[in-house]
Amino acid sequence: MILFVCLFLLSGNVFLLRSEDKKQKRDALFAEGIEYANKKMNSQAIEKFKKCILLDNQFVDAYCSLGVVYINEKRYGEALLVLEKAVRIDSRKANVYYLLGKVYEKERKYEEAIKTWEKFISLESDTVRIMEAKKRLDFLSGKTSGKANENTNKK
């Protein structure tokens, strides 16, 4: 019985060690991805962020960073996929909604953008970014009310 307990404890320590090694590797890949992104070496950044996600599919920061690179590349469909995944993982991160709001606007999905900016405002603490989001909401409310007016004029 004691041997079994010792083996169990040792195997638990090995698991913790592997888990810690995995986290360190993930963090190193993430840092490399950030470096590549800052140098506008987008294909290398994408590769690093994807590897981060393979190591830890709950790592929201990697999804967000991958989304930023996709936005910079004007690959909005791919950005939407990774950012929507990030929201499903953690719906309390304001930055994800900030990025999603930008992508929804680029994709002319104005109603989704409005909901997203509103959610961002409810989570954000930085007043400058809140003011930016409110400007986006004002702009989008004009877009959606104009769309409603077009629809009534067509009838």
C-alpha positions in Angstrom: 0.0 0.0 0.0 2.8 2.4 0.9 4.5 1.7 -2.4 1.3 2.4 -4.3 0.9 5.8 -2.5 4.6 6.7 -3.2 4.2 5.8 -6.9 1.0 7.8 -7.0 2.6 10.8 -5.4 5.6 10.5 -7.7 3.4 10.3 -10.8 1.5 13.3 -9.6 4.7 15.3 -9.4 5.7 14.2 -12.9 2.3 15.4 -14.1 2.8 18.8 -12.4 6.3 19.0 -13.8 5.0 18.3 -17.3 2.2 20.7 -16.8 4.7 23.4 -15.7 7.0 22.6 -18.7 4.1 22.9 -21.0 3.1 26.3 -19.5 6.7 27.5 -19.9 6.8 26.3 -23.5 3.5 28.0 -24.2 4.6 31.3 -22.7 7.9 31.2 -24.7 6.0 30.6 -27.9 3.6 33.4 -27.0 6.5 35.8 -26.4 8.0 34.8 -29.7 4.7 35.4 -31.4 4.4 38.8 -29.9 8.0 39.6 -31.1 7.1 38.5 -34.6 3.9 40.4 -34.6 5.6 43.6 -33.5 8.1 43.2 -36.4 5.1 42.7 -38.7 6.4 39.1 -39.5 2.8 38.0 -39.5 3.1 34.4 -40.9 5.7 33.6 -38.2 3.5 35.2 -35.5 0.5 33.2 -36.7 2.5 30.0 -36.5 3.7 30.7 -32.9 0.2 31.7 -31.7 -1.3 28.5 -33.2 1.3 26.4 -31.5 0.4 28.2 -28.2 -3.2 27.2 -28.7 -2.2 23.6 -29.5 -0.4 23.5 -26.1 -3.2 25.3 -24.3 -6.6 25.6 -26.0 -7.8 27.8 -23.1 -5.2 30.5 -23.5 -7.3 33.5 -24.4 -4.3 35.8 -24.9 -3.1 33.6 -27.8 -6.5 33.7 -29.5 -6.6 37.5 -29.1 -3.1 38.0 -30.4 -3.8 35.7 -33.3 -7.0 37.7 -34.0 -4.9 40.9 -34.0 -2.6 39.5 -36.6 -5.5 38.3 -38.7 -7.0 41.8 -38.5 -3.7 43.4 -39.6 -3.7 41.0 -42.5 -7.3 41.9 -43.3 -8.3 38.2 -42.8 -11.5 39.2 -41.0 -13.2 35.8 -41.3 -10.4 34.1 -39.5 -10.2 36.8 -37.0 -13.9 36.3 -36.2 -13.4 32.6 -35.7 -10.6 32.9 -33.2 -12.1 35.9 -31.3 -15.5 34.2 -31.0 -13.7 31.2 -29.6 -11.9 33.4 -27.1 -15.3 34.8 -25.9 -16.6 31.3 -25.4 -13.5 30.5 -23.3 -13.7 33.6 -21.2 -16.6 36.1 -21.6 -15.2 38.5 -19.1 -12.2 39.9 -21.1 -12.9 43.3 -22.4 -10.1 43.2 -24.9 -11.8 40.4 -26.8 -14.9 42.5 -27.3 -12.9 45.4 -28.4 -11.3 43.4 -31.1 -14.6 41.7 -32.1 -16.3 45.1 -32.4 -13.6 46.2 -34.9 -14.0 43.0 -36.9 -17.8 43.1 -36.9 -17.6 46.7 -38.3 -15.2 45.7 -41.0 -17.5 42.8 -42.0 -20.5 45.3 -41.9 -22.2 43.3 -39.2 -23.4 46.4 -37.5 -25.9 45.0 -35.1 -23.4 42.4 -33.8 -20.8 45.3 -33.6 -23.2 47.4 -31.5 -23.8 44.5 -29.0 -20.1 43.8 -28.8 -19.2 47.5 -28.2 -21.9 47.6 -25.5 -20.5 44.5 -23.8 -17.0 46.0 -24.1 -18.1 49.2 -22.3 -19.7 47.2 -19.5 -16.4 45.4 -18.9 -13.8 48.1 -19.6 -12.2 50.3 -17.0 -10.1 52.5 -19.2 -12.1 55.7 -19.8 -10.2 56.6 -23.0 -11.1 53.2 -24.6 -14.7 53.6 -23.3 -15.0 57.0 -25.0 -13.7 55.4 -28.3 -16.3 52.6 -28.0 -19.1 55.2 -27.4 -18.0 57.0 -30.6 -18.1 53.7 -32.4 -21.6 53.1 -31.1 -22.8 56.6 -32.2 -21.4 55.9 -35.6 -23.0 52.5 -35.9 -26.4 53.7 -34.6 -26.4 55.9 -37.7 -25.6 53.0 -39.9 -28.3 50.8 -38.5 -31.0 53.5 -38.4 -30.1 54.3 -42.0 -30.5 50.7 -42.8 -33.9 50.7 -41.2 -34.9 53.8 -43.1 -33.8 52.1 -46.4 -36.0 49.1 -45.6 -39.1 51.3 -44.9 -38.5 53.3 -48.0 -38.4 50.1 -50.1 -41.9 49.0 -48.9 
